[in-house]
Amino acid sequence: MTGSIDSRSERYLRFSHRSMVVVLVLMVMTGAVALAVALRPDGVISQSLPRAGVLLPVAIVLIAGALHATLGGDRWTPEAPEVRAILQDEWRRMNMARASRAAFVVVLAAQVPLGLWLGMLPAPRGVMAMAITTMTFGLAAFIALFLYFERGAHDGG
């Protein structure tokens, strides 16, 4: 029985990490598209975005199916003891707090270069581009640093 719980916990942990990687990739891609639209509202990306929106449900189903395969037939249920153990782990919470603090520093450090870079745009577009870039940097830094800090627990250091 212990072996099945351990393997089930490992599957849930792998699922959690892979989900974070997927969120990171999707968030960076969404931020890049939003930035392209903010910088060039009349550009190619802005014009082709309504047609590309049809592919979004297909992409969601494919990504969800690929992530579900990680669980090996189990379901992610928040009430499961393995899930609660993963989500309430002290090491994980400490890494999340470390990643949050570091992402805050990244966001603060990026403001001056972003302001200089986007200051030449008309005000509404520049503000929108700066907001999009700030959110994308902050979230990407948070998730990437969290995954980096979590890696240390599994690599033995």
N, C-alpha and C positions, 0 to 999 in steps of 0.2 A: 504493500500500500504506500509506503514511503517513497518508493521509486516513481510511482505514478504521480504523486503530488509534486515531487521535485521536477519531473519532466514537464508537468503541467505548469508549474511556476515559471520554468525556463521559457516555455512557449508564450506565456503571458508577458514576460519581460521582453522577449524578442519582438512580440507584437507591439508593445508599447514603444520600443526604440524605433522600429520600422515606421510606425505611425508618425512619430516625431520627425523622422527624415522626410516622409511624404509631405507633412505639413510644411516643413522648411522649403522644400522644392516648390510646392504649389504657391506658397506665400511669396517667394522671390519672383516666380514667374508672373503672378498677379501684380505685384508691385512694379515689375518692369513694364508690363503692358499699360498699367495705369499711368506710369511716368511718361511713357511714349505718347499716350493720348493727351496728357497735360502739356507736354512740350510742343507737340504738333497736332492740334485738334483737327486739322484738315489733312492729315497724313494718311498713308496707306493703312496703317494699323487701325486708325479710327474708322475708316471706311469699311474695312473687312471684318470688324468686330461683330456686327450683328449676324453675319453669316457664320462666323466661328462659334457663336453662342449655342448653335444647334448641337455641337459636339460635346458640350459640357456634361450633359447627362450620361452620355456614353463613357466619357473619361471617368466620371464618378463611379459608375458601375464597375468598370475595369479595375480601378484602383482599389475599391472596396473588396472585390473578389480576390485580388492578389493579396491584400492584407489578411483577409479571412483564411486564406490557405496557410498562412503562418501559424494560425491557431490549431491546425490539424483536426478540424471538425468540432472543436469546442466553441462555445459562445463567450464573448466578452460580457460578463455580467458583473456589475459593480458590487453585488452582494457576495460574490465568491470569496472565500478566505484568501486565496492566492492573490486576487486583485487588490483586496484591502491591504494585504501585507506589502505589496509593491507600492501602492499609492501612499501608504503611511510610513514608509521606510525613512529612518532618520537621515541616512546618507543621501538619499534621493532629495529629501527636503533641503538639506544643507547645500547640495549642488544647485538646486533651483534658486536658492537665495544668493549664492555666489554668482550664478549666471545673471540674475536680475540686477545685482549691483554693477557688474561689469558692463552689461548692456546699457545701463543708465549712463555710465561714463562714456561709452561709445557714442550714444546719442548726443550728449553734451559736447563732446569733442568734434562731432560732425557739423554742428550748427554754423560755425564761422565759415568753414570752406563751402558749405552748401549755400550760405547767404551770399558769398562772393561769386560763386558759380552761377546761381540762379537770379542774382540781382539785376542782371541785364535784361531779363524778360519783362513783359508788361506785368503790372502788379497782380492781377487775379491769377494769371497762369503761373507766375513765379511763386506765389504763396501756395497754390495747389501743388505744384511740383515739389516744393520744400516739405509740405506736410506729408505727401506720399513717400518721399525719400526718407524722411525722418522715421515714419512708422515702419517702413520696410527695413531700414538699417536696425532699428531697435528690436523688432521681432526676429529678424534673421540672426542678429548677434545673440539674443537671448536663447533661441533654440539651438544654435550652433555651439555656443559655450556650454549649455546644459548637456548636450550630447558629448562634448569633449570631456567635461568633468565626470560624466557617468562612465565614460570609457575607462577611466583610471581604475574603477572598481573591478572591471572585468579583465583588465590586462595585468593585474597584480600590483598596481601602483597608483 
